[in-house]
Amino acid sequence: MTTIYNFRMNCKTNVKINFNGGDLSSDSGLLLYKDFIEAMNIKETLIQNISSLNDGKNHRKHENIDVLLQKTYQKIAGYHTDSAADKLRNDPVLQEVTDKDNLASQPTISRYNNSLTKDSMKEFQQANLAILDTAYQIEKPNLFVYDLDSTHVNTCGEQYGSAYNSHYGETGFHPLVMFNGHNGDFLKGLLRAGNVYTSRDVVRFAEDVFIRHQNNYPESKKYVRADSGFAKPALYQCCERHNIQYAIRLKANSILYKKAEFLLEKLNQKVSSSKNGYGVVYGSFSYKAGSWIKERRVVVKIEQKPEKLFPDYTFVVTNLDAKPKAVIKFYSKRGTMENFIKESKYGFALDKLSSTDYWANANKLQHTILAYNIHNLMRRLCFPEEHQKDTIQTTRLKIIKIAGRKVTSGRYTYFKLSSHAVYKDLFLEIHNNIRKIAYSKAA
């Protein structure tokens, strides 16, 4: 019998719909994330690094570590608001992954958020790096590309630190973020007031990551990429102190234009000989701005487009020895960072910081980074190659949003998943890869 769903008023169908499914859950794929978190010892790493999760107050019905993990699972599943917890308290899969019969409510989560401080935020940053270090023991990193950028988070009402930012033309916060452009790891994030300049606190923000990775992975290649908002001598000097190569865009000025004039004749020749009036040339020269302690290499790209009257200039200060075209190509790849920022915003709600308390919001940002990295690490270490570029939205569709029923027998608890799940083979392959990690760490 074929059932036709028709949404016209008063239509008759042969199917009755209700929401009394008993021990059913629509998020059975979270069981994979529980296995991954256990295989990577993430809970233990969080407790070791964050004092508020290890305060000895075991009389609480919901300890801080339980609330944090619940928030993390909710974010991975796409439930970003604290109020969603009230609807999920009896969800069998969430109860299973958190080892709780009754989950924390929205007021409990809000109390946890408001209990966190500036010190908590710093501890979260270190815990995040420690979790990444655990993953690097499995897959040793041979390359770190430190992509630095800032982004904007809109705010509403009276939120401390919220301010108008003229660059974005909106009111909000102005976080500083650092990703590894090589694999998408969210290395660090810092909430800042909305009206601070792009590069505010960047050296203090980045240097502890540089030092940590130099000590732990001395043989790995390390690079810094950033746009012209980070063109600061203090950042160049920081990179040079730690033997890190960098490519940072410079804002154009009359001196830079003057030094690049030697390329204009070559550009004109290319434009005149082309069929469509297009031409591009590359070169480099030494340059010392007034605030610099020494001369540095500047690479330039001059591009004449047919639809433009004047050419476009790109100036990049660098200590790379590569050819100018290769330096520009390397710098241009920092555009992939925009995809990481979009993933953290649209997939994990990085831009949803609604508390009135500044440090509560600063710690919420760290919670987002935690959920993002757990997913990114599992995708990189456990997904088959053809699925390693899937976004979290795609992953939710394929392996998280799978219907399942909890069945308890005398000795075991089973989750019976839908036999018609389209991506069950992918689910089972990921599960098998997680087990391999668990076995290798236990050996």
C-alpha positions in Angstrom: 0.0 0.0 0.0 1.4 3.4 -1.0 1.0 6.2 1.5 0.7 9.8 0.1 1.5 12.6 2.5 -0.6 15.6 1.7 -0.5 18.8 3.8 -3.8 20.3 2.7 -6.2 21.1 5.6 -8.6 18.3 6.5 -7.0 15.7 4.2 -7.4 12.1 5.2 -4.4 9.8 5.4 -3.8 6.2 6.4 -1.0 7.0 8.8 -1.3 8.2 12.4 1.6 10.3 13.7 2.4 10.7 17.4 5.5 11.4 19.5 5.1 8.6 22.0 8.0 6.5 20.9 9.2 5.3 24.3 12.9 4.7 24.4 13.6 6.0 20.9 16.2 8.5 20.0 17.0 10.3 16.8 20.7 10.9 17.6 22.1 7.4 17.9 25.3 8.5 16.1 26.4 10.2 19.4 27.3 6.8 20.6 30.3 7.0 18.2 31.4 10.2 19.8 31.2 8.7 23.2 33.5 5.8 22.1 35.9 8.3 20.5 36.0 10.5 23.6 36.8 7.4 25.7 39.4 6.1 23.3 41.2 9.5 23.4 40.9 9.9 27.2 39.3 13.3 26.6 37.3 13.3 29.9 40.5 12.6 31.9 42.4 15.3 30.0 39.7 17.9 30.8 39.7 17.0 34.5 43.5 17.2 34.7 43.7 20.6 33.1 40.6 22.4 34.4 40.4 22.9 38.1 36.7 23.7 38.1 36.1 20.1 36.9 38.1 18.7 39.7 37.0 20.7 42.7 36.1 17.7 44.9 32.4 18.6 45.2 31.1 15.2 44.4 27.9 15.7 46.4 26.4 17.6 43.4 23.8 15.8 41.4 25.4 17.1 38.3 29.1 17.6 38.6 30.8 20.2 36.4 32.4 17.6 34.1 29.0 16.0 33.5 27.5 19.3 32.5 30.4 20.2 30.2 30.2 16.8 28.4 26.4 17.2 28.1 26.9 20.6 26.5 29.5 19.1 24.2 27.3 16.3 23.0 24.4 18.7 22.5 26.6 21.0 20.4 27.8 18.1 18.3 24.2 17.0 17.7 23.2 20.5 16.8 21.3 21.6 20.0 23.2 24.8 20.8 20.9 26.5 23.2 20.9 25.7 26.9 17.1 25.5 26.9 17.3 22.5 24.6 18.4 20.5 27.6 14.9 20.6 29.1 13.6 18.7 26.1 16.5 16.2 26.0 16.7 15.2 29.7 15.2 11.8 29.1 16.7 11.1 25.7 18.1 7.5 26.0 21.2 8.2 23.8 22.2 11.3 25.7 21.6 9.5 29.0 23.9 6.7 27.7 26.7 8.9 26.4 26.8 11.0 29.6 26.2 8.0 32.0 23.4 9.9 33.6 19.8 8.7 34.2 18.6 12.3 34.2 20.4 15.1 32.4 21.2 18.6 33.6 18.4 21.1 33.1 18.7 24.6 31.6 19.0 26.3 35.0 21.8 23.9 36.0 23.7 24.6 32.8 23.3 28.3 33.2 24.6 28.1 36.8 27.6 26.2 35.5 28.2 28.8 32.8 28.1 31.7 35.2 30.4 30.0 37.7 33.3 30.1 35.2 36.1 32.8 35.3 39.0 34.2 33.5 41.2 31.5 35.0 38.7 28.8 33.7 39.1 30.2 30.2 42.9 29.9 30.3 42.6 26.4 31.6 40.2 25.5 28.8 42.8 26.8 26.3 45.5 24.6 27.7 43.1 21.6 27.9 42.3 22.1 24.2 46.0 22.0 23.3 46.4 18.9 25.5 43.6 17.1 23.6 45.2 17.9 20.3 48.5 16.6 21.7 46.8 13.3 22.4 45.7 13.1 18.7 49.2 14.0 17.6 50.5 10.9 19.4 48.4 8.8 17.0 49.1 10.9 13.8 52.4 12.8 14.3 52.1 16.3 12.8 54.8 17.2 10.2 53.3 20.6 9.4 51.8 23.5 11.4 50.3 26.4 9.5 49.3 28.9 12.1 46.5 30.8 10.4 45.6 33.9 12.4 42.5 35.9 12.0 39.7 37.7 13.9 36.0 37.4 13.4 32.8 39.1 14.5 30.1 37.9 16.9 26.8 39.8 16.9 25.3 40.7 20.3 22.0 41.8 21.6 21.0 43.9 24.6 23.4 44.8 27.4 26.3 42.4 27.1 29.5 43.4 28.7 32.3 43.9 26.1 29.9 44.4 23.3 30.8 47.4 21.2 30.5 48.8 17.7 33.1 47.6 15.2 33.5 50.0 12.2 35.1 47.3 10.0 32.0 45.0 10.3 29.6 47.8 10.7 27.9 45.9 13.6 27.8 45.7 17.3 29.3 42.7 19.0 32.5 40.9 20.1 35.7 40.6 18.1 37.3 37.2 18.9 40.9 36.3 17.9 41.3 32.8 16.5 44.1 30.5 15.4 43.6 27.4 13.2 46.1 24.9 11.7 45.5 25.6 8.1 46.9 22.2 7.2 44.2 20.1 8.9 41.6 22.4 10.4 42.5 22.0 14.1 41.1 24.9 16.1 44.3 25.7 18.0 43.1 28.6 20.1 40.4 31.2 20.5 40.1 34.4 22.6 37.0 36.5 23.2 37.7 40.2 23.0 35.7 43.4 23.2 34.0 44.4 19.9 36.0 47.6 19.3 39.6 46.3 19.7 41.9 46.3 16.7 42.4 43.1 14.7 45.9 42.3 16.1 45.3 43.3 19.7 47.2 40.8 22.0 48.2 38.6 19.1 51.8 38.0 20.3 50.8 37.0 23.8 47.9 34.9 22.3 50.1 33.0 19.8 53.5 32.7 21.5 52.6 30.0 24.1 51.3 27.8 21.2 54.6 28.4 19.3 56.7 27.4 22.3 54.6 24.4 23.1 54.8 23.0 19.6 58.5 23.8 19.3 59.2 21.8 22.5 56.9 18.9 21.6 57.4 18.7 17.8 60.8 20.3 17.0 61.1 18.5 13.7 57.7 19.7 12.3 57.7 22.6 9.8 56.0 25.7 11.1 54.5 28.7 9.3 52.4 31.7 10.2 49.9 33.3 7.8 47.9 36.4 8.4 46.3 39.3 6.6 47.4 43.0 6.8 45.6 43.5 10.1 48.4 41.5 11.7 51.3 43.3 10.0 53.0 44.2 13.3 56.8 44.2 13.9 56.2 42.4 17.3 54.7 39.5 15.4 57.5 39.2 12.9 60.0 39.3 15.8 58.1 36.6 17.7 58.2 34.3 14.6 61.9 35.0 14.1 62.6 34.2 17.8 61.0 30.8 17.5 62.4 30.0 14.0 58.9 30.1 12.4 58.6 31.1 8.8 55.8 33.6 8.0 53.9 35.3 5.2 51.9 38.3 6.3 50.2 40.8 4.0 51.2 44.4 4.2 49.0 47.4 3.6 50.1 49.2 0.5 51.8 52.6 0.8 53.7 55.0 -1.5 57.1 53.5 -0.6 56.0 50.0 -1.5 54.5 51.2 -4.8 57.8 53.0 -5.6 59.9 49.9 -4.9 57.6 47.7 -7.1 58.0 50.0 -10.1 60.7 47.8 -11.6 58.0 45.2 -12.5 55.7 47.6 -14.4 57.5 47.4 -17.7 57.3 43.6 -17.6 53.6 43.8 -16.7 52.9 46.1 -19.6 54.6 43.7 -22.0 52.4 40.8 -20.8 49.2 42.8 -21.0 50.0 44.1 -24.5 50.9 40.6 -25.8 47.8 38.9 -24.2 44.6 38.5 -26.1 42.3 39.6 -23.3 44.4 42.4 -21.7 45.3 40.3 -18.7 48.7 40.2 -17.1 50.4 39.3 -13.8 54.0 39.6 -12.6 55.8 38.6 -9.4 58.9 40.0 -7.7 60.6 40.8 -4.4 62.7 43.5 -2.7 64.1 44.5 0.6 62.2 47.0 2.7 62.4 48.5 6.2 59.5 50.4 7.6 60.1 53.1 10.2 59.0 50.9 13.1 61.1 47.8 12.0 64.4 47.0 13.6 65.8 45.6 10.3 65.2 45.1 6.6 62.9 42.3 5.6 62.0 40.6 2.3 58.7 41.8 0.7 57.2 39.8 -2.1 54.8 41.6 -4.5 52.2 40.5 -7.0 50.9 43.0 -9.6 47.8 41.8 -11.5 46.2 43.7 -14.3 42.6 42.6 -15.0 40.9 43.5 -18.2 37.9 45.1 -16.5 40.0 47.4 -14.3 41.8 50.6 -15.2 44.6 50.2 -12.7 46.4 47.0 -11.5 46.0 45.3 -8.2 49.0 45.0 -5.8 49.6 42.4 -3.2 52.5 42.9 -0.8 53.6 40.2 1.6 56.4 40.4 4.1 58.1 37.1 4.6 61.2 35.3 5.7 60.5 32.4 3.2 63.3 31.7 0.7 60.8 30.5 -2.0 60.2 32.2 -5.3 57.8 35.2 -5.2 55.0 33.3 -7.0 55.3 30.4 -4.5 55.1 32.8 -1.6 52.0 34.5 -2.9 50.4 31.1 -3.6 51.1 29.9 -0.1 49.7 33.1 1.4 46.6 32.9 -0.8 45.7 29.5 0.7 44.9 31.2 4.0 41.4 31.6 2.4 40.7 28.1 3.6 40.6 29.5 7.1 37.3 31.2 6.2 35.8 27.7 5.8 37.0 26.7 9.3 35.5 29.9 10.8 32.2 29.2 9.0 32.2 25.6 10.2 32.7 26.8 13.8 29.9 29.4 13.4 27.3 27.6 11.3 28.0 24.1 12.6 28.8 24.8 16.3 27.3 28.2 17.0 30.6 30.0 17.8 28.7 33.3 17.2 25.9 32.5 19.7 27.2 34.1 22.9 24.1 35.3 24.7 25.2 35.7 28.4 25.3 39.1 30.0 28.5 38.1 31.9 31.7 38.5 29.8 33.6 35.5 31.3 30.6 33.2 30.8 30.7 34.1 27.1 34.5 33.7 27.0 34.1 30.2 28.4 31.2 29.4 26.0 33.6 30.1 23.2 36.0 27.5 24.6 33.1 25.0 24.8 32.5 25.5 21.1 36.2 25.0 20.4 36.1 21.7 22.4 33.1 20.4 20.4 34.6 21.5 17.1 37.9 19.8 17.8 36.4 16.5 19.0 34.5 16.3 15.7 37.4 17.4 13.6 39.8 14.9 15.2 37.3 12.0 14.8 36.7 13.0 11.2 40.4 13.1 10.5 41.4 10.0 12.4 38.4 7.7 11.9 36.4 8.7 8.8 37.3 7.0 5.5 39.2 9.3 3.1 36.2 10.1 0.9 34.3 11.5 3.9 37.1 13.5 5.7 35.9 16.8 4.1 32.3 16.4 5.3 31.0 19.3 7.3 29.3 18.7 10.6 25.9 19.4 9.0 26.6 16.5 6.5 27.9 14.3 9.3 24.7 14.9 11.3 22.7 13.8 8.4 24.8 10.7 7.6 25.8 9.2 11.0 24.3 11.2 13.9 20.6 11.5 13.0 19.9 7.8 13.0 16.9 6.4 14.8 17.6 4.0 17.6 15.8 2.2 20.4 17.2 1.4 23.8 16.7 -2.2 24.8 17.8 -3.5 28.2 18.2 -7.2 29.0 19.3 -8.9 32.2 23.0 -8.3 31.5 23.4 -5.8 28.6 21.9 -2.6 27.2 21.5 -2.6 23.5 20.8 0.2 21.0 19.0 -1.2 18.1 19.5 1.2 15.2 17.4 1.5 12.0 18.1 -1.2 9.5 17.2 1.2 6.8 19.9 3.8 7.7 21.4 4.8 4.4 24.9 5.3 5.8 25.1 2.3 8.1 28.2 1.0 6.4 29.9 4.3 7.0 28.8 4.2 10.6 30.2 0.7 11.1 33.5 1.6 9.4 34.0 4.7 11.7 33.1 2.5 14.7 35.7 0.0 13.7 38.4 2.7 13.3 37.6 4.1 16.8 38.1 0.6 18.2 41.5 0.3 16.6 42.5 3.5 18.3 41.3 2.2 21.6 43.1 -1.0 21.2 46.4 0.7 20.1 46.3 3.0 23.2 45.5 0.1 25.5 48.4 -2.1 24.1 
